Amino acid sequence: MAIVSGSISEDRIDIHSDNIGDDAFLRAGLKLNHLRMIVAIEDSGQISAAAEMLNISQPAASRMLAEMESIVKTPLYERIARGVVLTTFGQALAKRARKILLELREASREISELKSGKGGSVFIGAVTAPAMSLVVPAIDKVRKAFPGIEINIEVETSNVLARELLAARHDFIIGRIPDDVNPRLFEVREIGIEKACLIVRRDHPLLTKNASSLADLHGYGWVFQPPGTLLRRTLEDIFLAAGVPLPENIVNTSSLLLTCAIICETDAIAPVALDVAQFLAGQDAKASDVRVLPTDFKLDVKPYSLITARERALPPSARLLYDLILEESRKQGC
């Protein structure tokens, strides 16, 4: 293993052992420069070479070896004709020291990548429409530029996402603040309006019309998101405002996959985000049986936002994705 030359930190280090207290070496004065020295001795087999690798004098290297033997209270090396060789105790210490130095290098690399946004994990949540239209293209950019970043995304309702953000399970979310949650707990940046539509199966009877009215929809089965979710409430308000009876034959599910399965096999109708409907209708699979149902009314849900927890700073990798999503929303004119 290569040894980094230059100045040596005086920070003390702890080596764990089954036969001594966890902090015995630390309290006795073992330091990082000692660990570098024992590894250098194992690699080079000579005190002079080890000293050169650490950019110190040979007498200083000899004193360091003596200090280590005093700390561990056992011989760590033996002199031979061509230099020195580690004892069994020295080999054990060098083995642990090498692992510690490697971990420190990895810690330095990881922190450096986190500072630059080139590494780390990002945890985000989003409602369906911006997950499709904004998060997917932003993720594509991140993966191409910084493949070391691991992205975790949950697609759920705003009610669920907001509470998980407060529980620190997400770095940020894209959605809305629920009515029963204190808005002062969040930082909010509005980025778009979710356009929704109704979907039906291919060859559905209503597709023979140029545009279906609310009255035309009466009598058909429906697949809705669970009661209280925003898209469902929006459509219910449209029915109520028009004086049209609310749908009665209803299946409630938050699963898009199950929604598609029911739609493709029955005459049921379902409200979904327009981006999702267009994606499904364009696939070369069973889901392509889904069609957008033309209507004579608009189904627009209230704006969604980039939401962070107030006074909680975003990690660099999360900030990178946040900025890319914001950039994508501006590009799309959201």
C-alpha positions in Angstrom: 0.0 0.0 0.0 1.2 3.4 -0.8 1.9 5.7 2.1 1.1 9.4 1.9 4.1 11.5 2.5 4.2 14.9 4.1 3.3 16.2 7.5 1.9 13.7 10.0 -1.1 14.5 12.1 -0.7 14.2 15.8 -4.3 13.1 16.3 -4.5 10.0 18.5 -6.1 6.8 17.3 -7.8 3.8 18.9 -7.0 0.2 18.0 -9.5 -2.4 19.3 -8.3 -5.6 20.7 -9.9 -8.5 22.5 -7.2 -8.6 25.1 -7.0 -4.9 26.1 -9.4 -2.1 26.9 -10.9 -0.5 23.9 -9.1 2.7 24.5 -5.9 1.4 26.1 -3.6 2.3 23.1 -5.4 5.7 22.8 -4.7 6.5 26.4 -1.2 5.3 26.1 -0.5 7.8 23.4 -0.8 5.9 20.1 -1.1 8.3 17.2 -1.7 8.3 13.5 2.0 8.7 12.7 2.7 5.5 14.6 0.2 3.7 12.4 1.8 5.1 9.3 5.2 4.0 10.5 4.3 0.4 11.3 2.7 0.0 7.8 5.7 1.7 6.2 8.0 -0.8 8.0 6.0 -3.7 6.8 6.0 -2.4 3.2 9.7 -1.5 3.0 11.4 -3.8 5.5 13.9 -1.0 6.4 13.8 1.8 8.9 15.6 4.2 6.5 13.1 3.5 3.7 10.1 3.9 6.0 11.5 7.2 7.3 11.9 8.4 3.7 8.3 7.4 2.9 7.1 9.5 5.8 9.4 12.3 5.1 11.1 12.2 8.5 14.7 11.4 9.6 15.9 7.9 10.4 16.6 8.8 14.0 13.0 10.1 14.3 11.7 6.9 12.8 13.7 4.8 15.3 12.3 6.9 18.2 8.8 6.3 16.8 9.3 2.6 16.8 10.6 2.7 20.4 7.5 4.7 21.4 5.2 2.1 19.8 6.9 -0.8 21.6 6.6 1.2 24.9 2.9 1.7 24.2 2.0 -1.9 23.3 4.6 -3.3 25.8 5.9 -5.9 23.4 8.5 -6.1 20.6 7.2 -5.1 17.2 10.2 -5.8 15.0 13.5 -7.7 14.8 16.6 -6.7 13.0 17.9 -8.9 10.2 20.8 -8.7 7.8 18.9 -6.7 5.2 16.9 -4.5 7.5 14.0 -5.3 9.9 11.0 -7.7 10.0 7.9 -7.4 12.0 7.2 -9.8 14.8 3.8 -11.5 15.2 2.7 -8.6 17.3 4.0 -6.1 14.8 2.2 -7.9 12.0 -1.1 -7.8 14.0 -0.7 -4.1 14.6 0.2 -3.4 11.0 -2.8 -5.3 9.8 -5.2 -3.2 11.9 -3.3 0.0 11.1 -3.6 -0.6 7.4 -7.4 -1.0 7.7 -7.6 2.2 9.8 -5.6 4.3 7.3 -7.7 2.9 4.5 -10.9 3.8 6.2 -9.6 7.3 6.9 -8.7 7.7 3.2 -12.2 6.5 2.3 -13.7 8.9 4.8 -11.8 11.8 3.3 -12.9 10.8 -0.2 -16.5 10.4 0.8 -16.6 13.8 2.5 -14.9 15.4 -0.5 -17.5 13.9 -2.8 -20.3 14.9 -0.5 -19.0 18.5 -0.5 -18.9 18.6 -4.3 -22.2 16.7 -4.7 -20.5 13.9 -6.6 -21.4 11.2 -4.1 -23.7 10.2 -1.3 -27.4 9.2 -1.1 -30.4 11.4 -1.9 -33.9 10.6 -0.5 -36.8 12.4 -2.1 -40.5 12.0 -2.4 -42.9 13.2 -5.1 -46.5 13.1 -6.2 -47.0 11.3 -9.5 -47.0 14.1 -12.0 -43.7 15.9 -11.2 -42.1 12.5 -10.5 -42.7 11.7 -14.2 -42.1 15.1 -15.8 -39.4 16.6 -13.6 -37.7 14.0 -11.4 -37.0 11.5 -14.2 -35.2 13.9 -16.5 -33.3 15.4 -13.5 -32.2 11.9 -12.4 -30.9 11.2 -15.9 -28.7 14.3 -15.7 -27.4 13.3 -12.3 -26.6 9.8 -13.3 -24.6 10.9 -16.3 -22.7 13.6 -14.5 -22.3 12.0 -11.1 -22.7 8.3 -11.2 -21.6 7.9 -7.6 -24.8 9.5 -6.3 -27.4 7.0 -5.1 -31.0 8.3 -5.5 -34.0 6.9 -3.5 -37.4 8.1 -4.6 -40.9 7.4 -3.2 -44.0 8.3 -5.1 -46.9 8.9 -2.7 -49.6 11.3 -1.8 -48.7 14.7 -0.3 -50.2 13.6 3.0 -47.7 10.8 3.4 -44.7 12.7 1.9 -45.1 15.7 4.2 -45.1 13.6 7.3 -42.1 11.6 6.1 -40.2 14.8 5.4 -40.8 16.0 8.9 -39.6 12.6 10.2 -36.3 13.2 8.2 -37.0 10.2 5.9 -36.7 12.5 2.9 -34.2 15.3 2.0 -37.0 17.1 0.2 -40.3 16.4 -1.5 -42.4 17.6 -4.4 -46.0 18.0 -3.5 -48.3 20.1 -1.3 -48.5 20.8 2.4 -51.6 19.0 3.8 -54.3 21.1 5.4 -53.8 19.5 8.8 -50.0 20.2 9.0 -48.4 23.4 10.2 -47.1 25.2 7.1 -44.5 27.1 9.2 -42.5 23.8 9.4 -41.6 24.0 5.7 -39.8 26.0 3.1 -41.9 26.0 -0.1 -41.1 26.9 -3.7 -44.0 26.5 -6.1 -42.9 25.0 -9.4 -45.9 23.8 -11.3 -49.6 22.9 -11.7 -50.6 19.3 -12.0 -52.8 18.7 -15.0 -55.0 15.6 -14.6 -57.3 13.7 -16.9 -59.6 10.7 -17.0 -58.5 7.4 -18.4 -60.5 4.5 -19.8 -59.7 1.3 -21.7 -59.3 1.2 -25.5 -62.7 0.8 -27.2 -64.5 2.3 -24.2 -68.1 3.3 -25.1 -67.4 7.0 -24.2 -64.6 7.3 -26.7 -67.1 7.5 -29.4 -67.9 11.0 -28.2 -65.8 14.1 -29.1 -65.9 15.2 -25.5 -67.7 13.6 -22.5 -69.6 15.8 -20.0 -70.0 15.1 -16.3 -73.5 13.8 -17.0 -72.1 11.3 -19.5 -69.9 9.8 -16.8 -72.9 8.8 -14.5 -73.4 5.1 -14.2 -69.9 3.9 -14.8 -67.6 2.4 -12.3 -64.6 4.4 -11.0 -61.2 3.8 -9.6 -60.1 6.5 -7.2 -57.2 7.3 -4.9 -58.1 6.9 -1.2 -60.6 9.4 0.2 -59.2 12.8 1.1 -56.4 12.8 -1.5 -56.1 15.9 -3.5 -56.9 14.6 -7.0 -60.0 12.8 -5.8 -61.2 15.9 -3.8 -60.7 18.1 -6.9 -62.8 15.8 -9.1 -65.5 15.5 -6.4 -65.6 19.3 -6.2 -66.2 19.5 -9.9 -69.1 17.1 -9.7 -70.6 19.0 -6.7 -70.2 22.4 -8.3 -72.0 21.2 -11.5 -74.8 19.6 -9.4 -74.0 16.1 -10.8 -74.3 13.2 -8.4 -71.0 11.8 -7.2 -69.8 8.5 -8.5 -71.1 5.5 -6.4 -69.5 2.4 -7.9 -66.0 3.0 -6.6 -62.8 1.0 -6.0 -60.2 2.9 -3.9 -56.5 2.2 -4.4 -53.3 4.1 -4.4 -51.7 1.6 -6.7 -51.3 2.9 -10.3 -50.6 -0.7 -11.5 -53.9 -2.0 -10.0 -55.7 1.1 -11.4 -54.4 0.2 -14.9 -55.4 -3.4 -14.5 -58.9 -2.5 -13.6 -59.2 0.1 -16.3 -58.0 -2.3 -19.0 -60.4 -5.1 -18.1 -63.6 -3.1 -17.3 -65.5 0.0 -18.4 -64.3 1.9 -15.2 -63.0 5.4 -15.3 -60.0 6.8 -13.3 -58.5 10.2 -12.7 -54.7 10.3 -13.0 -52.0 12.9 -13.8 -51.9 13.8 -17.5 -48.2 12.9 -17.7 -48.9 9.5 -16.4 -51.8 8.9 -18.8 -49.7 10.0 -21.8 -46.9 7.7 -20.7 -49.2 4.7 -20.3 -50.9 5.2 -23.6 -47.6 5.3 -25.4 -46.2 2.0 -24.2 -46.0 -1.1 -26.3 -47.6 -3.3 -23.7 -50.9 -4.1 -22.1 -50.9 -0.6 -20.4 -51.2 0.8 -23.9 -54.9 -0.2 -23.8 -55.3 2.9 -21.6 -56.7 6.0 -23.4 -57.2 9.6 -22.3 -60.9 10.3 -22.2 -61.7 13.7 -23.8 -63.9 15.8 -21.6 -65.6 19.2 -21.8 -64.2 20.3 -18.5 -60.7 20.8 -17.1 -59.2 18.7 -14.3 -56.4 20.8 -12.9 -55.1 20.2 -9.4 -53.7 23.0 -7.2 -50.0 23.8 -7.7 -47.2 21.6 -6.4 -44.0 22.8 -4.8 -40.4 21.8 -3.9 -40.7 21.5 -0.2 -37.9 21.2 2.4 -38.0 21.2 6.2 -37.4 24.6 7.6 -33.9 25.2 9.1 -32.7 21.8 7.8 -29.9 22.2 5.3 -29.8 20.0 2.2 -26.7 17.8 1.8 -24.7 18.7 -1.3 -25.9 15.8 -3.4 -29.6 16.5 -2.5 -29.0 20.2 -3.3 -27.7 19.2 -6.7 -30.8 17.2 -7.5 -33.1 19.9 -6.1 -31.5 22.5 -8.4 -31.7 20.3 -11.4 -35.5 19.7 -10.7 -35.9 23.4 -10.4 -34.1 24.0 -13.6 -36.2 21.4 -15.4 -39.4 23.0 -14.1 -38.3 26.4 -15.6 -37.4 24.8 -18.9 -40.8 23.1 -19.2 -42.5 26.4 -18.3 -44.1 24.9 -15.2 
